[in-house]
Amino acid sequence: MITKKDVDHVAELARLKLTDAETEEFTQELGGILGYIDEMDQADTADMEIVSQITGLSNVTRVDEVKNKSDRENLLANAPAQKNGAILVKKVFE
Amino acid sequence: MNLNELTIKVASEKLKDNKISSVELTEACFTQIEKNDKDINAFISTLKDEAMEMAKASDVRRAKGESLSQIDGVPIAVKDNMCMTGTKTTAASKILENFTAPYDATVIIKLKNAGAVIIGKTNLDEFAMGSSTENSYFGVTKNPSDLSRVAGGSSGGSAAAVASDMCIAALGSDTGGSIRQPASFCGVVGFKPTYGTVSRYGLLAMASSLDQIGPFTKTAEDAEILFDIIKGYDEKDSTSVDTSKTSTLKPKTLNLIKIGVPKEYFAEGLDPEVKKVIEAKIDELKEMGAQIKEISLANSKYALACYYVLMPVEVASNLGRYDGIKYGFSADGENLLDVYKNSRSDGFGAEVKRRIILGTYTSSSGYIDQYYNKAQKVRSLIEDDFKKAFEEVDFILGPVVPTTAFKIGEKSKDPLSMYLSDIYTIAVNLAGLPAASVPAGNIDGLPVGLHIIGPQLSDLNLLNLAKICESQKGDEDGIQGA
């Protein structure tokens, strides 16, 4: 079953910071949910293929040309920090 | 009758005959909002100034004989997970509390091009995750039938707004039942179209292979009118389908319609009073000439488990974009990684985090085969169940929810018991089918919805059947539980 260590590991992967109380709570709740999910093991899927979607569509493409001329100012309006027309972020590399 | 109590059909006729103006109609809705929304909390934001401008413009167009559509001038509310330029689009989350959408969702463009008056953005469970609207950052939406009970979720705000006549109609979204369940709880019509028939461009994505936008209305006829406006192939949505096929199935008269009643939907877990209401509706149809047949959807018991693997995986992926960098709530940190973690941890509510963790776990190396790949195969099984059923019957009927609206707080401590309220609605999204909830009766004043499911692209025929099945408002002595 899912352990606190699993929850902490997965939270790190998902870029979430959990308090000890949250880790404890989620470990219990997810344990219960995964227990319910385990019922799926009884389903006979031996002959079934993995299906990602039900429309049957595939390779939906369009011509690579710019259609939306979005204005930079409008798009940057929601950015928490900007500089010289670009979004300002903390350094990515050491 | 007050103007805000009208249907789209009647309001549009009165507008056309110049008996009322869009300004009067819109004002009536805002009067109702100002009177009742402090108690119900259906709206996150109202757009009174913009709406009155739209209403005036509609009246001017009408005077020149230039109305744009049947819904020109009709006040519509929109669930706050659809982008509308210049308005706050929050997904009922702290992480988007101050996000102003820089573009319109395709459905918004369609509403605007049809001349609709968009009056506000309605409340929902955060990022559409929930079945009660209790997970909203902006507080729960109360059920207009009983303020101590939930309106349902995740589109609780839209359902409550229509049920309490704060608008003539509304849009919601449905990933596992989020239109149909609140429609059932609030006593209105809620329709989830065939997957792909309504563009998801501009809908804040929750689970991309399951999400679909649909109408909340007072009648099935209104749902048909609104569906016609919002449907259509959209090249901006790569999962969009050609909707002209929804019109080609020839409608049958009731005595030629075969209705399937799945035995799995009437088993343990269904409230006996709800069962009576649904069975009475089915008997009514039988008396009107429909052929009723018991069918089996053998893999129904795996639908909820399948959904609660697939949906959180897609959620974990879709919500990765909320990182405090390009838009939305941003918390500071010592380095980039801390900015991500602080922003997301502070910005997301508990249910959102729960599902992100669940989805990350079940798709991670070592577990992906046991959970995610297995669920994708089970999805195929469920789709096949319906395909086989629709070879024998034209539509499937059953309850929407096992119970009527539960009390606020009743299920919020136990996530799994909350998830179980979607047990009948969920398989429909997995199979991409159209389905509607229509009012079927009341139990002690609490509404009960009838679930109608059809094969893919049978949307218009389904809505025709819905028109026959729906109980009229004020018809409470028609079908009632004890």
Interface residues (C-beta under 8 A of the other chain):
Chain A: I2 D6 V7 V10 A11 L13 A14 R15 L16 K17 L18 E22 F26 E29 L30 G32 I33 L34 Y36 I37 D38 E39 M40 D41 Q42 A43 D44 T45 M48 E49 I50 V51 S52 Q53 I54 T55 L57 V60 R62 N68 S70 N74 L75 A77 N78 A79 P80 A81 I87 V89 K90 K91 V92
Chain B: F99 T100 P102 Y103 Y195 G196 S209 E235 S238 T239 V241 N299 K301 Y302 L304 A305 C306 Y308 V309 A316 G320 D323 G324 I325 K326 Y327 G328 S330 G333 N335 L336 L337 V339 Y340 K341 N342 R344 S345 F348 A350 K353 R354 I356 I357 L358 T360 Y361 T362 S364 Y371 N373 K374 A375 Q376 K377 V378 R379 S380 L381 E383 P415 L416 Y419 L430 A431 G432 Q456
